[in-house]
């Protein structure tokens, strides 16, 4: 068994599907426990678990869901399983937080263009399946509800797209020691990174897409 961190969003959409399904199981578990009163809130600040907006979905988010916090199990060169790690920043909030992280850190830009809605649909299907497996008695969240959550967190998606994906498009080996010095060195390095052709191409398409959705 070989566990490893993958430093780029997986090119194979099947691996992204594994992420969507695992994330859905993680989110659905907390949704079930809170809504079915399975958690003893006497041990916590109960206000953290109250849903102040009845129309909003809330789950326990990893909240730092990027490629360094997922270990992939590889057997004979094929990824067969994965494990989430480092839960220090968990927050009880909209599932859109982790979903947006997942769309940019675990779905390649090419697959995001082609399969964004499919990724969310796969997540939703597994979320509902997990609740059914738990014999959840409440109303099941709709696919539209998850799309609405992502739309409401649109500002966060813009932030992730612009600020947190740039390292996937720039060859860090091109940086010199002076580029890593504080001051003008890091400023010039950031400018070079932001001018990477593949990064700019991704942003052009992504921001146009978000504008058409009404986020911008």
N, C-alpha and C positions, 0 to 999 in steps of 0.2 A: 504494500500500500504506500502510495506517495501523496502527501498533502502539500499543496503549493498555493502561492498567491499568483494570480494572473494580473499582469501589469497593464493590460489593455482590455477594453471591452471585447468580449468573445465575438469572433467573426461568425461562428456557427450559431444560428438562431435557436437551435435545439438546446444549447447551453443557457441562453437567455430565458427560454421557457422553464428550465429547471429553477432558475432564480425566481421567476414569477410565481411558480407553484409553491416554492418553499416560503417565500415572503407572504403569500396569501395564508398559508397554514399558521405562520407566526402571528400575523395580524388577527386572523379569525379566532385564535385561541384566547387572546386578551379580550376581544369583543364579546365572546361567549362568557368568559368568566365575570366580566364587569356587568353585563346585562342580565345574566342569570344569578347575580349576587353570590358568586362562588368565591369571591375574594373577601377576606375579613378586613374591612376598611378601618377597624379599630386600630390597626397597626400602622396606618398611614394617615396623611392629611386628606380627609375625604373630599375636600374641595377640588383636589387634583383629578378626581374621577367623575365629578359632576359634569353632565353635558349641559352647558349653559344655553346652547342653541339646539333645540330639539331636532332641527332639520339637518344637523351636521353629524357626519360619522366620526367616531373617535376610536382609535386603537392604540396599543403600545407600539410606538415607533422605535426602531433602532437609532435613528436620528444621526448616524454617522456612517451611512450605508454606501461605502465606496469599495474599490477593489482590494484595498489592504485589509479590509475587515471581513473578508470571505475566504475561507480555505477550500480549495477544490481537491477532491479525491480523484486521483488518476490511476487507472489500471491499464497497462499495455498501451499507453499513449492516449487513452480515451477518458474523458471526464465522466465519472459515473455517479458522483455524489458531491455535496457541498455542505459546508458548516459555517454558520454565522459566528463571529467572535467579537469581543470588545464591546460590551453593552453599557459602557460608563455614561453615555449621553442620552439614554432612553427618555422619551417623553410621551405623554398620553395626549395625542392630538390627531389631526386629520391623517388618514392613511396616505394622502397625497404626498406627504413629506418623503416617505421611503419610496413611494412609487416614482416620484420625479428623480430621486437619486438613482433608482434602478434603471430608469429609461436612458440615463446619460452615462452611467458607469458600467452597466452590464448589457447594454444593447449598442451595437456598433452604429455609427451614423447612417451607414447604408441600410441596415436593418430597421433603424428607427424611422427612416423615410417610408419604408415598405410595410412595416409590421407594427407600427406604434399602437394602433387600435386593437390589433390582434393580441399584442402583449397584454394590454389592459383587460381584454375579454378573457384571456386565459387565466389571469390573476383572479378576476371576478368569479369565474367558473369554479376555481379551486377554493376560493373563499366560501362560497355557498356550499360546496360539497363538504368542506370541513365542518361548517355549522350543522349540516344535516347529519354528519357522522356523530356529532356531539348530541344529537336529538334536541337541537335548539328549538324552542317553542315560539320565539318572537317573529316579527316580520323580517324577512330576508332582504338585505340591501340590494338594490337594483344596480345594473350596470351603469345606468344613467347617473345614479347617485355618486359613483366613483368618478365618472367623467366630470360631474359638477364640482367635486372636491378638487380635482386637478385644476380646473378652470379658476376656482376661487383662490388657489395658491399659485396663480400665474406669475406673480412678481417673483416668487421663489424660484420658479422654473427658469425665468430669464436670468436670474443670478447664477444658477447652476450652469446653464448653457454657456454663459460668457466667462465666468470666473473659475469654474472647477473642472472644465474639460480640456483646457488649453494644453496640459501636459501630455495628452494623448496624441497631439499633432506636431509636437516639436521634439527633435532629437537632442536630448539633454547633453549628449557627448560633444555637441558643437560648442558648448559653453567653455570659456577659458577661466582660469583662476581669478582673473581680474573682474570677470562678469559676476562673480559671487561675492565680491566685496560690497560692503554697505555703501550707499550713496549712489553716485553716477553709474557705477558698475551694474548694480542690480536694476537701475532704471533703464539702462540701455538693453540689458538682457530681456526685460519685460517687453520692451518695444519690439525687439526681434521676434520674440515668441508670438506676440499679437499679430505680426505680419506674416505668419506662416500661411501659405496658400491653402492648404487643406482645412485649417482652422477657419479661415475667412470664408471659404466655400460652405462649410458646415453652418456657420453663423448666418450667412446670407439666406440660406434655405430655411433654417430653423426660425429665425426672427420673422421672416415673411410668413411662415406657417402660423406662428403665434399671433401675428397681426391679423391674419385672416380669421382666426378663432375669436378675435376680440380681446385678447389679452393685452396687446399694446395699443 
